[in-house]
C-alpha cells in the first residue's frame, strides 16, 4: 500500500499562484508514476497532470498546459504541482494519485491510478 497526503491548497485570487505538495509513504518503491486529478463542484473528477517516477517525463491535460508544472523529489517521495495564472474554473478539490503499474503511454494514466490521497481544496476567486 501507498499512502498519500496532500497539502498547499487554499484561497487565491484569479491570476495568482499556488503550489500543491503530495508526500508518499509506504510501498513507494512500487510506484511508477504520480499525478494530480481534480474535481470541481458538481462535476466528475478529471485528470490534471502526471509524472513518471523514474525519468521524470510529464503529461498534462490541455487546459493547464503552460500554466501548471508537475515536478518531483524522489528523495523526499514528494510530488508537486505548481499552478500559475489561476482561473476561477481551476477551483476544485485536487487529489494526488500514484500508479503501481507501468504503461509506456503516460496519457493512459489519465484514466486513473491505484492509490489516492484525500484531496486539498483550491478556490480561485474572480
C-alpha positions in Angstrom: 0.0 0.0 0.0 1.0 3.6 -0.6 -0.3 6.4 1.5 -0.6 9.9 0.0 -1.1 13.2 1.9 -1.7 16.5 0.0 -1.1 20.0 1.3 -0.9 23.5 -0.1 -4.5 24.2 -1.1 -6.2 27.5 -0.2 -7.9 30.6 -1.5 -6.2 32.7 -4.1 -7.3 35.4 -6.5 -7.5 34.9 -10.2 -4.1 35.3 -11.8 -2.4 34.1 -8.6 -0.3 31.1 -7.9 -0.2 28.1 -5.6 2.0 25.1 -5.1 0.5 21.8 -4.0 2.6 19.1 -2.4 1.9 15.4 -2.0 4.0 13.2 0.3 4.0 9.5 -0.3 4.8 6.8 2.2 4.6 3.0 2.5 5.5 0.9 -0.5 6.8 3.8 -2.5 9.3 1.6 -4.4 6.3 0.1 -6.2 5.3 3.5 -7.8 5.8 4.0 -11.5 4.1 7.4 -11.7 2.4 10.1 -9.6 -0.2 12.6 -10.7 -2.9 15.0 -9.9 -6.6 14.9 -10.6 -9.3 17.4 -9.6 -13.0 17.5 -9.0 -15.0 20.7 -9.3 -18.4 21.1 -7.5 -21.0 19.1 -9.4 -18.5 17.7 -11.9 -16.7 14.4 -12.4 -13.1 14.0 -11.4 -10.7 14.9 -14.2 -7.0 14.3 -14.9 -4.6 17.2 -14.5 -1.0 16.0 -14.8 1.2 13.0 -14.4 5.0 12.5 -13.9 6.9 9.3 -14.4 8.7 8.4 -11.1 11.8 7.2 -12.9 13.0 9.7 -15.6 10.5 12.5 -15.0 8.5 12.5 -18.2 5.3 14.5 -17.9 1.9 14.8 -19.4 -0.8 17.4 -18.9 -4.4 18.0 -19.7 -4.7 20.7 -22.4 -6.5 23.2 -20.1 -3.5 23.6 -17.8 -0.6 23.4 -20.3 1.7 26.4 -19.9 0.2 27.3 -16.5 0.8 24.2 -14.3 4.0 22.3 -13.7 4.3 18.9 -12.1 7.6 18.0 -10.5 9.0 15.5 -8.0 11.6 15.0 -5.4 12.5 11.3 -5.3 14.5 11.5 -2.1 11.5 13.0 -0.3 9.0 10.8 -2.1 7.1 14.0 -2.9 5.4 15.3 -6.0 4.5 19.0 -6.5 2.0 20.9 -8.7 2.9 24.5 -9.3 -0.1 26.4 -10.5 0.3 29.8 -12.1 -2.2 32.1 -13.7 -5.0 30.5 -11.8 -8.6 30.9 -13.1 -11.9 30.6 -11.3 -12.5 27.4 -13.3 -9.5 25.8 -11.6 -11.5 25.8 -8.4 -11.7 22.2 -7.3 -10.6 19.6 -4.8 -7.2 18.4 -6.0 -6.3 14.8 -5.5 -2.8 13.3 -5.5 -2.6 9.8 -7.0 0.1 7.1 -7.6 0.3 4.2 -10.0 1.8 0.9 -9.2 1.6 -0.3 -12.8 3.7 0.6 -15.8 2.5 2.0 -19.0 4.6 3.4 -21.8 2.0 5.9 -22.8 1.7 8.4 -20.0 -1.6 9.6 -21.2 -3.2 6.3 -20.2 -2.7 7.3 -16.5 -5.3 9.9 -17.1 -7.9 7.1 -16.9 -7.0 6.5 -13.3 -4.3 5.4 -10.8 -4.1 2.9 -8.0 -3.7 5.0 -4.8 -5.4 8.2 -3.9 -5.0 11.0 -1.3 -7.9 12.6 0.4 -7.6 15.8 -1.5 -6.9 19.5 -0.9 -9.3 22.3 -1.8 -8.2 25.1 -4.2 -10.5 28.0 -4.5 -9.8 30.7 -7.1 -11.8 33.9 -6.7 -12.6 36.2 -9.5 
